[in-house]
C-alpha cells in the first residue's frame, strides 16, 4: 500500500507539471496541438530524471537484503514497475488526453465556438 501511495504522488506530480506547462503555452498563443506536443518534448528530461532517480534509489531495496528485506523488496518492485510504465503513460497519454479535453474546452472552462 505504501508503494502505491508513493507511486501515485510522483505520477500525479509529473502529470500536473506537464499540463501546467501546456496551459502556459496556450496562454502564450500556441494551439492545443502545439502546446501538447511541446509540453511533452520540454518536460521529457525532468520527468525522466525524476523517474530514473527514484528507480535507482529503489534498486537497493528491490534486492531485498537484510532483515525485513522481503517487505521492502515487494514495495520497491511495485514502485519501480509503476514508475517505468507511468513515465511512458505520462509522456504520451497525458498530452493526448490534454489535446482532446482542451480541444473541447477553453483554458478557463468555457466551450469553444465551432
Secondary structure as UniProt FT lines:
FT   HELIX           2..27
FT   TURN            28..29
FT   HELIX           32..63
FT   TURN            67..68
FT   HELIX           69..88
FT   HELIX           89..93
FT   HELIX           94..104
FT   TURN            107..108
//
